[in-house]
């Protein structure tokens, strides 16, 4: 088994800098809209949405 090491602080800063570069000219509303769209594309959102749908269906049955 390999021991992998990485710098969490560097990784966080790189992500922050990338997001800043992508969104630096946007208004707050446009930036929020971008975040919402990205969240809706994520696999986690799809899982949560499916779980809530199943829960709602089972409660109504």
N, C-alpha and C positions, 0 to 999 in steps of 0.2 A: 504494500500500500504506500502510495506517495503522500508525502506531507506537502500540501500546497500552502503557500503563504501569499497574502496580498495586503495591501495598505488600504484599509477602510476609509481613512481620511482622504487619501488621494482619489479613490473611487468616487466618494461623495462630492468632492470638489469638481471632478471631471464631469459628473452628471449635472451638477448645478451650472457649470460654465456652458455646457452644451445647451441646456434649456434656456439660459440667458441669451445666448447667441441666436437661438431660433426665434425668440419672442421679444427681443429688446425694442422693436418698433411698434409693438401692439399696445392698444389701450387695455385697461384692466378687464373690461367686458370681453374683448376679443381674446385675451389670454385665458380667461375663465372658460369661454366657449371652447377653446382649443383643448383645455384639460378635460372638459366633459366629454368631448368627442373621443379623445384618446382613451379615457376610462371605459367608454361604451364599447370600444373595440377590443378591450382586454379579455383574456380567457377567464379571469376572475369574475368580471361583470356577467359574462354569459352563465357561469356556474351559479352565481347568486340569483340571477334572474330566473333560471330554470328551477332552482330550489324553491324560490318564492311561489312560482307558478304551481309547482307540485303541491306545496303546502296549502295554497288557496283552493286547489281542486279537491284535495282530500278533506278539507274542512267543510266544503259545500256539499259533499256527497253523503 
